Amino acid sequence: MFTDIAYALGAPPGGGGAAPDGAGAMLSSFLPLILIFVIFYFLLIRPQSKKAKEHRQMLENLKKGDKVITTGGIYGLIEDIDANTVILKVGIRDDVRIKVGRSYIAGLRTGE
């Protein structure tokens, strides 16, 4: 009885040619994982790093007088800038100023 089960679980007699041996088997088992990684790289990783690089470059090129918007949605005009912080003039009155971290600037405003 147990020998029948052992034969049922074993490979077909004569090799059967069902599965390749050696490196070919390893490559065929990793091929779907490699394809998934390549797809993730081109659809997610590469665009994200490109966008981060553009944002970092924009932050480096900020200067006094630029009109910006923060990640919190505050529109302002850069009045003073240093390595880590930016002082923005906001609102319709000239005496309203806020100090924000430089990394919280989302982008430059154009056409206003």
Gaussian input, Z-matrix of N, CA and C with variables (Angstrom, degrees):
# hf/3-21g

backbone

0 1
 N
 C     1     B1
 C     2     B2     1     A1
 N     3     B3     2     A2     1     D1
 C     4     B4     3     A3     2     D2
 C     5     B5     4     A4     3     D3
 N     6     B6     5     A5     4     D4
 C     7     B7     6     A6     5     D5
 C     8     B8     7     A7     6     D6
 N     9     B9     8     A8     7     D7
 C    10    B10     9     A9     8     D8
 C    11    B11    10    A10     9     D9
 N    12    B12    11    A11    10    D10
 C    13    B13    12    A12    11    D11
 C    14    B14    13    A13    12    D12
 N    15    B15    14    A14    13    D13
 C    16    B16    15    A15    14    D14
 C    17    B17    16    A16    15    D15
 N    18    B18    17    A17    16    D16
 C    19    B19    18    A18    17    D17
 C    20    B20    19    A19    18    D18
 N    21    B21    20    A20    19    D19
 C    22    B22    21    A21    20    D20
 C    23    B23    22    A22    21    D21
 N    24    B24    23    A23    22    D22
 C    25    B25    24    A24    23    D23
 C    26    B26    25    A25    24    D24
 N    27    B27    26    A26    25    D25
 C    28    B28    27    A27    26    D26
 C    29    B29    28    A28    27    D27
 N    30    B30    29    A29    28    D28
 C    31    B31    30    A30    29    D29
 C    32    B32    31    A31    30    D30
 N    33    B33    32    A32    31    D31
 C    34    B34    33    A33    32    D32
 C    35    B35    34    A34    33    D33
 N    36    B36    35    A35    34    D34
 C    37    B37    36    A36    35    D35
 C    38    B38    37    A37    36    D36
 N    39    B39    38    A38    37    D37
 C    40    B40    39    A39    38    D38
 C    41    B41    40    A40    39    D39
 N    42    B42    41    A41    40    D40
 C    43    B43    42    A42    41    D41
 C    44    B44    43    A43    42    D42
 N    45    B45    44    A44    43    D43
 C    46    B46    45    A45    44    D44
 C    47    B47    46    A46    45    D45
 N    48    B48    47    A47    46    D46
 C    49    B49    48    A48    47    D47
 C    50    B50    49    A49    48    D48
 N    51    B51    50    A50    49    D49
 C    52    B52    51    A51    50    D50
 C    53    B53    52    A52    51    D51
 N    54    B54    53    A53    52    D52
 C    55    B55    54    A54    53    D53
 C    56    B56    55    A55    54    D54
 N    57    B57    56    A56    55    D55
 C    58    B58    57    A57    56    D56
 C    59    B59    58    A58    57    D57
 N    60    B60    59    A59    58    D58
 C    61    B61    60    A60    59    D59
 C    62    B62    61    A61    60    D60
 N    63    B63    62    A62    61    D61
 C    64    B64    63    A63    62    D62
 C    65    B65    64    A64    63    D63
 N    66    B66    65    A65    64    D64
 C    67    B67    66    A66    65    D65
 C    68    B68    67    A67    66    D66
 N    69    B69    68    A68    67    D67
 C    70    B70    69    A69    68    D68
 C    71    B71    70    A70    69    D69
 N    72    B72    71    A71    70    D70
 C    73    B73    72    A72    71    D71
 C    74    B74    73    A73    72    D72
 N    75    B75    74    A74    73    D73
 C    76    B76    75    A75    74    D74
 C    77    B77    76    A76    75    D75
 N    78    B78    77    A77    76    D76
 C    79    B79    78    A78    77    D77
 C    80    B80    79    A79    78    D78
 N    81    B81    80    A80    79    D79
 C    82    B82    81    A81    80    D80
 C    83    B83    82    A82    81    D81
 N    84    B84    83    A83    82    D82
 C    85    B85    84    A84    83    D83
 C    86    B86    85    A85    84    D84
 N    87    B87    86    A86    85    D85
 C    88    B88    87    A87    86    D86
 C    89    B89    88    A88    87    D87
 N    90    B90    89    A89    88    D88
 C    91    B91    90    A90    89    D89
 C    92    B92    91    A91    90    D90
 N    93    B93    92    A92    91    D91
 C    94    B94    93    A93    92    D92
 C    95    B95    94    A94    93    D93
 N    96    B96    95    A95    94    D94
 C    97    B97    96    A96    95    D95
 C    98    B98    97    A97    96    D96
 N    99    B99    98    A98    97    D97
 C   100   B100    99    A99    98    D98
 C   101   B101   100   A100    99    D99
 N   102   B102   101   A101   100   D100
 C   103   B103   102   A102   101   D101
 C   104   B104   103   A103   102   D102
 N   105   B105   104   A104   103   D103
 C   106   B106   105   A105   104   D104
 C   107   B107   106   A106   105   D105
 N   108   B108   107   A107   106   D106
 C   109   B109   108   A108   107   D107
 C   110   B110   109   A109   108   D108
 N   111   B111   110   A110   109   D109
 C   112   B112   111   A111   110   D110
 C   113   B113   112   A112   111   D111
 N   114   B114   113   A113   112   D112
 C   115   B115   114   A114   113   D113
 C   116   B116   115   A115   114   D114
 N   117   B117   116   A116   115   D115
 C   118   B118   117   A117   116   D116
 C   119   B119   118   A118   117   D117
 N   120   B120   119   A119   118   D118
 C   121   B121   120   A120   119   D119
 C   122   B122   121   A121   120   D120
 N   123   B123   122   A122   121   D121
 C   124   B124   123   A123   122   D122
 C   125   B125   124   A124   123   D123
 N   126   B126   125   A125   124   D124
 C   127   B127   126   A126   125   D125
 C   128   B128   127   A127   126   D126
 N   129   B129   128   A128   127   D127
 C   130   B130   129   A129   128   D128
 C   131   B131   130   A130   129   D129
 N   132   B132   131   A131   130   D130
 C   133   B133   132   A132   131   D131
 C   134   B134   133   A133   132   D132
 N   135   B135   134   A134   133   D133
 C   136   B136   135   A135   134   D134
 C   137   B137   136   A136   135   D135
 N   138   B138   137   A137   136   D136
 C   139   B139   138   A138   137   D137
 C   140   B140   139   A139   138   D138
 N   141   B141   140   A140   139   D139
 C   142   B142   141   A141   140   D140
 C   143   B143   142   A142   141   D141
 N   144   B144   143   A143   142   D142
 C   145   B145   144   A144   143   D143
 C   146   B146   145   A145   144   D144
 N   147   B147   146   A146   145   D145
 C   148   B148   147   A147   146   D146
 C   149   B149   148   A148   147   D147
 N   150   B150   149   A149   148   D148
 C   151   B151   150   A150   149   D149
 C   152   B152   151   A151   150   D150
 N   153   B153   152   A152   151   D151
 C   154   B154   153   A153   152   D152
 C   155   B155   154   A154   153   D153
 N   156   B156   155   A155   154   D154
 C   157   B157   156   A156   155   D155
 C   158   B158   157   A157   156   D156
 N   159   B159   158   A158   157   D157
 C   160   B160   159   A159   158   D158
 C   161   B161   160   A160   159   D159
 N   162   B162   161   A161   160   D160
 C   163   B163   162   A162   161   D161
 C   164   B164   163   A163   162   D162
 N   165   B165   164   A164   163   D163
 C   166   B166   165   A165   164   D164
 C   167   B167   166   A166   165   D165
 N   168   B168   167   A167   166   D166
 C   169   B169   168   A168   167   D167
 C   170   B170   169   A169   168   D168
 N   171   B171   170   A170   169   D169
 C   172   B172   171   A171   170   D170
 C   173   B173   172   A172   171   D171
 N   174   B174   173   A173   172   D172
 C   175   B175   174   A174   173   D173
 C   176   B176   175   A175   174   D174
 N   177   B177   176   A176   175   D175
 C   178   B178   177   A177   176   D176
 C   179   B179   178   A178   177   D177
 N   180   B180   179   A179   178   D178
 C   181   B181   180   A180   179   D179
 C   182   B182   181   A181   180   D180
 N   183   B183   182   A182   181   D181
 C   184   B184   183   A183   182   D182
 C   185   B185   184   A184   183   D183
 N   186   B186   185   A185   184   D184
 C   187   B187   186   A186   185   D185
 C   188   B188   187   A187   186   D186
 N   189   B189   188   A188   187   D187
 C   190   B190   189   A189   188   D188
 C   191   B191   190   A190   189   D189
 N   192   B192   191   A191   190   D190
 C   193   B193   192   A192   191   D191
 C   194   B194   193   A193   192   D192
 N   195   B195   194   A194   193   D193
 C   196   B196   195   A195   194   D194
 C   197   B197   196   A196   195   D195
 N   198   B198   197   A197   196   D196
 C   199   B199   198   A198   197   D197
 C   200   B200   199   A199   198   D198
 N   201   B201   200   A200   199   D199
 C   202   B202   201   A201   200   D200
 C   203   B203   202   A202   201   D201
 N   204   B204   203   A203   202   D202
 C   205   B205   204   A204   203   D203
 C   206   B206   205   A205   204   D204
 N   207   B207   206   A206   205   D205
 C   208   B208   207   A207   206   D206
 C   209   B209   208   A208   207   D207
 N   210   B210   209   A209   208   D208
 C   211   B211   210   A210   209   D209
 C   212   B212   211   A211   210   D210
 N   213   B213   212   A212   211   D211
 C   214   B214   213   A213   212   D212
 C   215   B215   214   A214   213   D213
 N   216   B216   215   A215   214   D214
 C   217   B217   216   A216   215   D215
 C   218   B218   217   A217   216   D216
 N   219   B219   218   A218   217   D217
 C   220   B220   219   A219   218   D218
 C   221   B221   220   A220   219   D219
 N   222   B222   221   A221   220   D220
 C   223   B223   222   A222   221   D221
 C   224   B224   223   A223   222   D222
 N   225   B225   224   A224   223   D223
 C   226   B226   225   A225   224   D224
 C   227   B227   226   A226   225   D225
 N   228   B228   227   A227   226   D226
 C   229   B229   228   A228   227   D227
 C   230   B230   229   A229   228   D228
 N   231   B231   230   A230   229   D229
 C   232   B232   231   A231   230   D230
 C   233   B233   232   A232   231   D231
 N   234   B234   233   A233   232   D232
 C   235   B235   234   A234   233   D233
 C   236   B236   235   A235   234   D234
 N   237   B237   236   A236   235   D235
 C   238   B238   237   A237   236   D236
 C   239   B239   238   A238   237   D237
 N   240   B240   239   A239   238   D238
 C   241   B241   240   A240   239   D239
 C   242   B242   241   A241   240   D240
 N   243   B243   242   A242   241   D241
 C   244   B244   243   A243   242   D242
 C   245   B245   244   A244   243   D243
 N   246   B246   245   A245   244   D244
 C   247   B247   246   A246   245   D245
 C   248   B248   247   A247   246   D246
 N   249   B249   248   A248   247   D247
 C   250   B250   249   A249   248   D248
 C   251   B251   250   A250   249   D249
 N   252   B252   251   A251   250   D250
 C   253   B253   252   A252   251   D251
 C   254   B254   253   A253   252   D252
 N   255   B255   254   A254   253   D253
 C   256   B256   255   A255   254   D254
 C   257   B257   256   A256   255   D255
 N   258   B258   257   A257   256   D256
 C   259   B259   258   A258   257   D257
 C   260   B260   259   A259   258   D258
 N   261   B261   260   A260   259   D259
 C   262   B262   261   A261   260   D260
 C   263   B263   262   A262   261   D261
 N   264   B264   263   A263   262   D262
 C   265   B265   264   A264   263   D263
 C   266   B266   265   A265   264   D264
 N   267   B267   266   A266   265   D265
 C   268   B268   267   A267   266   D266
 C   269   B269   268   A268   267   D267
 N   270   B270   269   A269   268   D268
 C   271   B271   270   A270   269   D269
 C   272   B272   271   A271   270   D270
 N   273   B273   272   A272   271   D271
 C   274   B274   273   A273   272   D272
 C   275   B275   274   A274   273   D273
 N   276   B276   275   A275   274   D274
 C   277   B277   276   A276   275   D275
 C   278   B278   277   A277   276   D276
 N   279   B279   278   A278   277   D277
 C   280   B280   279   A279   278   D278
 C   281   B281   280   A280   279   D279
 N   282   B282   281   A281   280   D280
 C   283   B283   282   A282   281   D281
 C   284   B284   283   A283   282   D282
 N   285   B285   284   A284   283   D283
 C   286   B286   285   A285   284   D284
 C   287   B287   286   A286   285   D285
 N   288   B288   287   A287   286   D286
 C   289   B289   288   A288   287   D287
 C   290   B290   289   A289   288   D288
 N   291   B291   290   A290   289   D289
 C   292   B292   291   A291   290   D290
 C   293   B293   292   A292   291   D291
 N   294   B294   293   A293   292   D292
 C   295   B295   294   A294   293   D293
 C   296   B296   295   A295   294   D294
 N   297   B297   296   A296   295   D295
 C   298   B298   297   A297   296   D296
 C   299   B299   298   A298   297   D297
 N   300   B300   299   A299   298   D298
 C   301   B301   300   A300   299   D299
 C   302   B302   301   A301   300   D300
 N   303   B303   302   A302   301   D301
 C   304   B304   303   A303   302   D302
 C   305   B305   304   A304   303   D303
 N   306   B306   305   A305   304   D304
 C   307   B307   306   A306   305   D305
 C   308   B308   307   A307   306   D306
 N   309   B309   308   A308   307   D307
 C   310   B310   309   A309   308   D308
 C   311   B311   310   A310   309   D309
 N   312   B312   311   A311   310   D310
 C   313   B313   312   A312   311   D311
 C   314   B314   313   A313   312   D312
 N   315   B315   314   A314   313   D313
 C   316   B316   315   A315   314   D314
 C   317   B317   316   A316   315   D315
 N   318   B318   317   A317   316   D316
 C   319   B319   318   A318   317   D317
 C   320   B320   319   A319   318   D318
 N   321   B321   320   A320   319   D319
 C   322   B322   321   A321   320   D320
 C   323   B323   322   A322   321   D321
 N   324   B324   323   A323   322   D322
 C   325   B325   324   A324   323   D323
 C   326   B326   325   A325   324   D324
 N   327   B327   326   A326   325   D325
 C   328   B328   327   A327   326   D326
 C   329   B329   328   A328   327   D327
 N   330   B330   329   A329   328   D328
 C   331   B331   330   A330   329   D329
 C   332   B332   331   A331   330   D330
 N   333   B333   332   A332   331   D331
 C   334   B334   333   A333   332   D332
 C   335   B335   334   A334   333   D333

   B1=1.4388
   B2=1.5252
   B3=1.3490
   B4=1.4521
   B5=1.5199
   B6=1.2909
   B7=1.4578
   B8=1.5186
   B9=1.3239
   B10=1.4679
   B11=1.5261
   B12=1.3111
   B13=1.4690
   B14=1.5198
   B15=1.3145
   B16=1.4621
   B17=1.5215
   B18=1.3154
   B19=1.4663
   B20=1.5307
   B21=1.3244
   B22=1.4602
   B23=1.5251
   B24=1.3214
   B25=1.4563
   B26=1.5266
   B27=1.2881
   B28=1.4582
   B29=1.5169
   B30=1.3215
   B31=1.4592
   B32=1.5231
   B33=1.3191
   B34=1.4578
   B35=1.5211
   B36=1.3004
   B37=1.4626
   B38=1.5248
   B39=1.3008
   B40=1.4671
   B41=1.5172
   B42=1.3030
   B43=1.4541
   B44=1.5047
   B45=1.2825
   B46=1.4498
   B47=1.5084
   B48=1.3039
   B49=1.4657
   B50=1.5231
   B51=1.3186
   B52=1.4606
   B53=1.5226
   B54=1.3156
   B55=1.4603
   B56=1.5230
   B57=1.3410
   B58=1.4643
   B59=1.5272
   B60=1.3085
   B61=1.4550
   B62=1.5308
   B63=1.3262
   B64=1.4520
   B65=1.5228
   B66=1.3507
   B67=1.4620
   B68=1.5189
   B69=1.3038
   B70=1.4558
   B71=1.5141
   B72=1.3067
   B73=1.4612
   B74=1.5214
   B75=1.3203
   B76=1.4560
   B77=1.5262
   B78=1.3240
   B79=1.4607
   B80=1.5246
   B81=1.3179
   B82=1.4633
   B83=1.5199
   B84=1.3197
   B85=1.4651
   B86=1.5349
   B87=1.3332
   B88=1.4633
   B89=1.5238
   B90=1.3093
   B91=1.4621
   B92=1.5230
   B93=1.3276
   B94=1.4708
   B95=1.5273
   B96=1.3238
   B97=1.4625
   B98=1.5233
   B99=1.3159
   B100=1.4633
   B101=1.5258
   B102=1.3169
   B103=1.4658
   B104=1.5241
   B105=1.3248
   B106=1.4639
   B107=1.5225
   B108=1.3296
   B109=1.4651
   B110=1.5316
   B111=1.3275
   B112=1.4648
   B113=1.5274
   B114=1.3267
   B115=1.4640
   B116=1.5277
   B117=1.3324
   B118=1.4580
   B119=1.5259
   B120=1.3130
   B121=1.4588
   B122=1.5254
   B123=1.3194
   B124=1.4553
   B125=1.5240
   B126=1.3308
   B127=1.4610
   B128=1.5201
   B129=1.3227
   B130=1.4598
   B131=1.5210
   B132=1.3087
   B133=1.4640
   B134=1.5223
   B135=1.3196
   B136=1.4615
   B137=1.5357
   B138=1.3494
   B139=1.4662
   B140=1.5292
   B141=1.3328
   B142=1.4606
   B143=1.5233
   B144=1.3270
   B145=1.4661
   B146=1.5235
   B147=1.3238
   B148=1.4610
   B149=1.5276
   B150=1.3294
   B151=1.4608
   B152=1.5287
   B153=1.3263
   B154=1.4604
   B155=1.5293
   B156=1.3216
   B157=1.4642
   B158=1.5269
   B159=1.3383
   B160=1.4706
   B161=1.5264
   B162=1.3396
   B163=1.4636
   B164=1.5212
   B165=1.3309
   B166=1.4743
   B167=1.5328
   B168=1.3353
   B169=1.4600
   B170=1.5304
   B171=1.3354
   B172=1.4605
   B173=1.5277
   B174=1.3314
   B175=1.4634
   B176=1.5226
   B177=1.3250
   B178=1.4628
   B179=1.5220
   B180=1.3229
   B181=1.4565
   B182=1.5229
   B183=1.3422
   B184=1.4599
   B185=1.5256
   B186=1.3280
   B187=1.4691
   B188=1.5234
   B189=1.2801
   B190=1.4555
   B191=1.5323
   B192=1.3386
   B193=1.4579
   B194=1.5253
   B195=1.3304
   B196=1.4702
   B197=1.5237
   B198=1.3291
   B199=1.4599
   B200=1.5154
   B201=1.3412
   B202=1.4580
   B203=1.5237
   B204=1.3246
   B205=1.4518
   B206=1.5251
   B207=1.3287
   B208=1.4637
   B209=1.5235
   B210=1.3431
   B211=1.4595
   B212=1.5211
   B213=1.3058
   B214=1.4567
   B215=1.5074
   B216=1.3373
   B217=1.4540
   B218=1.5161
   B219=1.3192
   B220=1.4635
   B221=1.5207
   B222=1.3243
   B223=1.4582
   B224=1.5188
   B225=1.3229
   B226=1.4502
   B227=1.5150
   B228=1.3268
   B229=1.4604
   B230=1.5218
   B231=1.3230
   B232=1.4685
   B233=1.5199
   B234=1.3395
   B235=1.4571
   B236=1.5228
   B237=1.3271
   B238=1.4580
   B239=1.5266
   B240=1.3190
   B241=1.4561
   B242=1.5240
   B243=1.3327
   B244=1.4609
   B245=1.5270
   B246=1.3125
   B247=1.4654
   B248=1.5278
   B249=1.3446
   B250=1.4592
   B251=1.5208
   B252=1.3137
   B253=1.4622
   B254=1.5196
   B255=1.3351
   B256=1.4597
   B257=1.5222
   B258=1.3295
   B259=1.4602
   B260=1.5192
   B261=1.3435
   B262=1.4559
   B263=1.5161
   B264=1.3181
   B265=1.4447
   B266=1.5196
   B267=1.3364
   B268=1.4568
   B269=1.5241
   B270=1.3068
   B271=1.4572
   B272=1.5187
   B273=1.3278
   B274=1.4587
   B275=1.5193
   B276=1.3157
   B277=1.4600
   B278=1.5211
   B279=1.3046
   B280=1.4654
   B281=1.5287
   B282=1.3239
   B283=1.4578
   B284=1.5349
   B285=1.3224
   B286=1.4648
   B287=1.5235
   B288=1.3396
   B289=1.4635
   B290=1.5268
   B291=1.3299
   B292=1.4605
   B293=1.5217
   B294=1.3085
   B295=1.4608
   B296=1.5227
   B297=1.3303
   B298=1.4709
   B299=1.5201
   B300=1.3199
   B301=1.4614
   B302=1.5159
   B303=1.2925
   B304=1.4668
   B305=1.5321
   B306=1.3208
   B307=1.4511
   B308=1.5224
   B309=1.3446
   B310=1.4590
   B311=1.5222
   B312=1.3081
   B313=1.4548
   B314=1.5262
   B315=1.3491
   B316=1.4678
   B317=1.5177
   B318=1.3160
   B319=1.4547
   B320=1.5198
   B321=1.3084
   B322=1.4550
   B323=1.5185
   B324=1.3285
   B325=1.4696
   B326=1.5184
   B327=1.2934
   B328=1.4683
   B329=1.5171
   B330=1.3065
   B331=1.4572
   B332=1.5056
   B333=1.3226
   B334=1.4646
   B335=1.4978
   A1=111.24
   A2=117.48
   A3=120.22
   A4=112.36
   A5=118.49
   A6=120.42
   A7=111.18
   A8=117.36
   A9=119.71
   A10=111.08
   A11=116.37
   A12=120.61
   A13=109.71
   A14=117.65
   A15=121.41
   A16=110.63
   A17=117.65
   A18=120.25
   A19=111.76
   A20=116.01
   A21=119.88
   A22=111.15
   A23=117.96
   A24=121.84
   A25=112.55
   A26=118.91
   A27=122.20
   A28=112.45
   A29=115.78
   A30=122.55
   A31=109.37
   A32=118.24
   A33=120.04
   A34=110.66
   A35=117.67
   A36=120.01
   A37=111.42
   A38=116.18
   A39=121.20
   A40=113.16
   A41=119.37
   A42=122.02
   A43=112.69
   A44=120.14
   A45=123.18
   A46=114.95
   A47=119.52
   A48=122.33
   A49=113.21
   A50=119.41
   A51=122.17
   A52=112.26
   A53=118.73
   A54=121.06
   A55=109.21
   A56=116.99
   A57=119.46
   A58=110.62
   A59=115.64
   A60=120.54
   A61=110.54
   A62=116.70
   A63=122.99
   A64=114.48
   A65=114.93
   A66=121.75
   A67=112.38
   A68=117.46
   A69=120.37
   A70=112.24
   A71=116.90
   A72=121.44
   A73=110.63
   A74=116.00
   A75=119.68
   A76=110.78
   A77=116.94
   A78=120.39
   A79=111.18
   A80=117.11
   A81=119.05
   A82=112.40
   A83=117.97
   A84=119.59
   A85=111.63
   A86=118.60
   A87=121.52
   A88=113.49
   A89=118.28
   A90=121.66
   A91=112.94
   A92=120.97
   A93=119.17
   A94=112.91
   A95=118.06
   A96=120.77
   A97=111.59
   A98=116.17
   A99=120.68
   A100=109.97
   A101=117.35
   A102=120.95
   A103=111.96
   A104=117.42
   A105=120.70
   A106=110.24
   A107=117.40
   A108=120.17
   A109=110.97
   A110=117.81
   A111=121.02
   A112=110.48
   A113=116.93
   A114=120.34
   A115=110.61
   A116=117.44
   A117=120.53
   A118=111.66
   A119=117.14
   A120=119.97
   A121=110.71
   A122=117.68
   A123=120.12
   A124=113.31
   A125=118.59
   A126=120.05
   A127=113.78
   A128=118.88
   A129=120.82
   A130=114.38
   A131=117.21
   A132=120.62
   A133=112.01
   A134=117.36
   A135=121.12
   A136=112.75
   A137=120.20
   A138=118.87
   A139=113.20
   A140=116.84
   A141=120.20
   A142=110.97
   A143=117.69
   A144=119.82
   A145=110.84
   A146=117.82
   A147=120.83
   A148=110.56
   A149=117.03
   A150=120.91
   A151=110.86
   A152=117.69
   A153=121.47
   A154=111.14
   A155=116.94
   A156=120.81
   A157=110.75
   A158=117.46
   A159=120.95
   A160=110.66
   A161=118.14
   A162=121.13
   A163=110.85
   A164=116.41
   A165=120.59
   A166=110.46
   A167=116.67
   A168=120.50
   A169=110.85
   A170=117.32
   A171=120.62
   A172=110.46
   A173=117.38
   A174=120.45
   A175=111.76
   A176=116.97
   A177=120.04
   A178=112.18
   A179=117.52
   A180=121.60
   A181=113.33
   A182=118.62
   A183=120.08
   A184=109.99
   A185=115.32
   A186=119.72
   A187=109.64
   A188=115.21
   A189=122.46
   A190=109.28
   A191=115.91
   A192=121.00
   A193=113.97
   A194=118.64
   A195=121.14
   A196=110.21
   A197=115.92
   A198=121.56
   A199=107.70
   A200=116.36
   A201=121.27
   A202=110.83
   A203=114.84
   A204=122.88
   A205=107.47
   A206=115.84
   A207=119.88
   A208=109.85
   A209=115.82
   A210=119.36
   A211=111.35
   A212=117.91
   A213=122.05
   A214=113.10
   A215=117.57
   A216=121.60
   A217=114.65
   A218=118.26
   A219=121.75
   A220=109.36
   A221=115.76
   A222=121.71
   A223=108.31
   A224=116.18
   A225=118.84
   A226=112.76
   A227=113.52
   A228=122.85
   A229=106.96
   A230=117.22
   A231=120.51
   A232=109.07
   A233=114.35
   A234=120.19
   A235=111.68
   A236=116.27
   A237=120.85
   A238=107.69
   A239=115.84
   A240=120.05
   A241=109.17
   A242=115.99
   A243=119.89
   A244=108.20
   A245=117.86
   A246=121.27
   A247=113.12
   A248=117.53
   A249=119.98
   A250=115.20
   A251=118.26
   A252=120.65
   A253=111.35
   A254=113.12
   A255=121.91
   A256=107.07
   A257=117.38
   A258=121.11
   A259=106.87
   A260=114.88
   A261=121.52
   A262=109.99
   A263=115.64
   A264=122.37
   A265=105.55
   A266=116.77
   A267=121.02
   A268=110.26
   A269=116.89
   A270=121.66
   A271=112.27
   A272=114.41
   A273=119.30
   A274=112.47
   A275=116.89
   A276=119.47
   A277=109.26
   A278=116.72
   A279=121.06
   A280=113.64
   A281=118.64
   A282=119.28
   A283=113.51
   A284=118.04
   A285=120.71
   A286=108.44
   A287=114.87
   A288=120.73
   A289=108.31
   A290=115.48
   A291=119.74
   A292=108.69
   A293=114.28
   A294=120.78
   A295=107.66
   A296=116.59
   A297=121.09
   A298=109.13
   A299=115.00
   A300=120.11
   A301=109.99
   A302=115.82
   A303=121.05
   A304=111.86
   A305=117.01
   A306=120.70
   A307=113.24
   A308=117.55
   A309=121.17
   A310=113.35
   A311=117.46
   A312=120.49
   A313=107.05
   A314=116.09
   A315=120.32
   A316=111.80
   A317=116.46
   A318=117.92
   A319=112.10
   A320=114.63
   A321=122.00
   A322=109.75
   A323=116.32
   A324=120.49
   A325=107.44
   A326=116.08
   A327=120.06
   A328=109.21
   A329=116.44
   A330=122.41
   A331=116.09
   A332=118.99
   A333=120.05
   A334=110.49
   D1=-46.57
   D2=-179.65
   D3=-68.19
   D4=-28.88
   D5=178.83
   D6=-69.24
   D7=-31.71
   D8=176.33
   D9=-65.01
   D10=-39.65
   D11=178.96
   D12=-67.27
   D13=-40.69
   D14=179.82
   D15=-63.25
   D16=-40.74
   D17=177.18
   D18=-67.89
   D19=-33.89
   D20=-179.70
   D21=-67.93
   D22=-33.00
   D23=-178.93
   D24=-86.24
   D25=-14.43
   D26=-176.49
   D27=-81.43
   D28=174.33
   D29=177.96
   D30=-71.69
   D31=155.05
   D32=177.88
   D33=-64.80
   D34=148.57
   D35=-178.52
   D36=-63.22
   D37=143.20
   D38=179.01
   D39=82.39
   D40=13.34
   D41=177.68
   D42=86.20
   D43=-42.04
   D44=176.18
   D45=70.28
   D46=-16.80
   D47=179.14
   D48=64.14
   D49=23.55
   D50=-175.70
   D51=-75.58
   D52=-38.33
   D53=-176.14
   D54=-131.08
   D55=136.77
   D56=176.48
   D57=-71.59
   D58=157.96
   D59=-177.98
   D60=-105.02
   D61=155.52
   D62=169.99
   D63=73.07
   D64=-135.00
   D65=-173.70
   D66=-66.19
   D67=-31.76
   D68=179.20
   D69=-63.65
   D70=-38.15
   D71=177.94
   D72=-67.05
   D73=-40.81
   D74=-179.72
   D75=-66.50
   D76=-43.58
   D77=179.91
   D78=-64.19
   D79=-42.50
   D80=-179.35
   D81=-68.33
   D82=-26.34
   D83=177.61
   D84=-80.21
   D85=-29.19
   D86=179.35
   D87=-91.24
   D88=-12.42
   D89=-177.65
   D90=-58.13
   D91=-44.64
   D92=177.34
   D93=-62.43
   D94=-37.93
   D95=178.11
   D96=-65.74
   D97=-39.87
   D98=178.49
   D99=-64.98
   D100=-43.14
   D101=178.39
   D102=-63.16
   D103=-40.34
   D104=177.91
   D105=-63.25
   D106=-43.34
   D107=179.18
   D108=-62.68
   D109=-42.25
   D110=179.21
   D111=-62.52
   D112=-41.96
   D113=178.85
   D114=-64.61
   D115=-44.72
   D116=177.22
   D117=-61.28
   D118=-38.60
   D119=-179.54
   D120=-62.19
   D121=-48.76
   D122=-175.65
   D123=-77.31
   D124=-25.77
   D125=-178.60
   D126=-96.00
   D127=-25.65
   D128=-175.33
   D129=-122.16
   D130=-54.62
   D131=-171.04
   D132=-69.70
   D133=-49.68
   D134=-176.27
   D135=-63.88
   D136=-47.74
   D137=177.62
   D138=-63.32
   D139=-36.26
   D140=179.96
   D141=-65.53
   D142=-43.37
   D143=-179.96
   D144=-69.71
   D145=-33.25
   D146=177.12
   D147=-65.88
   D148=-42.22
   D149=178.74
   D150=-65.92
   D151=-40.29
   D152=178.15
   D153=-64.14
   D154=-38.38
   D155=178.38
   D156=-65.60
   D157=-41.60
   D158=178.25
   D159=-64.57
   D160=-39.89
   D161=179.28
   D162=-66.26
   D163=-42.16
   D164=178.50
   D165=-62.27
   D166=-40.44
   D167=178.82
   D168=-66.92
   D169=-38.51
   D170=177.76
   D171=-63.65
   D172=-40.58
   D173=179.06
   D174=-65.04
   D175=-35.85
   D176=178.61
   D177=-68.99
   D178=-28.89
   D179=-175.60
   D180=-94.53
   D181=7.81
   D182=178.03
   D183=-65.11
   D184=144.37
   D185=178.31
   D186=-143.88
   D187=165.81
   D188=179.73
   D189=-60.70
   D190=133.18
   D191=179.19
   D192=97.72
   D193=-8.35
   D194=177.75
   D195=-71.89
   D196=141.72
   D197=174.05
   D198=-93.44
   D199=124.96
   D200=-173.64
   D201=-131.09
   D202=167.70
   D203=170.42
   D204=-128.11
   D205=138.77
   D206=-179.53
   D207=-90.16
   D208=170.48
   D209=178.12
   D210=-67.73
   D211=-18.81
   D212=176.43
   D213=-85.85
   D214=-3.32
   D215=177.48
   D216=91.53
   D217=15.43
   D218=179.49
   D219=-89.99
   D220=126.38
   D221=177.03
   D222=-91.57
   D223=136.82
   D224=-179.30
   D225=-159.74
   D226=171.39
   D227=178.58
   D228=-115.12
   D229=129.48
   D230=-178.36
   D231=-70.59
   D232=121.11
   D233=178.39
   D234=-101.31
   D235=-34.40
   D236=178.42
   D237=-150.67
   D238=149.11
   D239=-176.09
   D240=-144.87
   D241=139.37
   D242=171.88
   D243=-135.73
   D244=-163.46
   D245=-171.59
   D246=-62.63
   D247=-38.94
   D248=-173.92
   D249=-117.75
   D250=-18.75
   D251=-175.06
   D252=-128.45
   D253=161.11
   D254=177.92
   D255=-133.67
   D256=136.00
   D257=173.52
   D258=-102.72
   D259=120.80
   D260=-177.55
   D261=-106.86
   D262=140.30
   D263=170.85
   D264=-93.54
   D265=121.08
   D266=-176.71
   D267=-126.30
   D268=159.81
   D269=175.79
   D270=83.58
   D271=-177.52
   D272=-177.75
   D273=-89.98
   D274=-17.16
   D275=176.47
   D276=-92.32
   D277=148.91
   D278=-176.93
   D279=-76.81
   D280=-15.36
   D281=-175.03
   D282=-93.69
   D283=7.28
   D284=178.37
   D285=-94.84
   D286=113.44
   D287=-179.41
   D288=-133.39
   D289=143.91
   D290=175.00
   D291=-131.11
   D292=153.12
   D293=178.81
   D294=-110.34
   D295=122.62
   D296=-179.84
   D297=-127.11
   D298=158.58
   D299=175.03
   D300=-69.52
   D301=143.04
   D302=-177.44
   D303=-60.08
   D304=-34.55
   D305=-178.50
   D306=-71.09
   D307=-12.76
   D308=179.56
   D309=-89.03
   D310=5.52
   D311=173.45
   D312=-80.41
   D313=120.40
   D314=-177.17
   D315=-83.16
   D316=-36.36
   D317=-179.05
   D318=-179.80
   D319=174.34
   D320=176.96
   D321=-87.94
   D322=143.82
   D323=174.19
   D324=-90.08
   D325=139.61
   D326=178.06
   D327=-129.26
   D328=148.46
   D329=174.31
   D330=75.81
   D331=20.34
   D332=179.37
   D333=-114.23

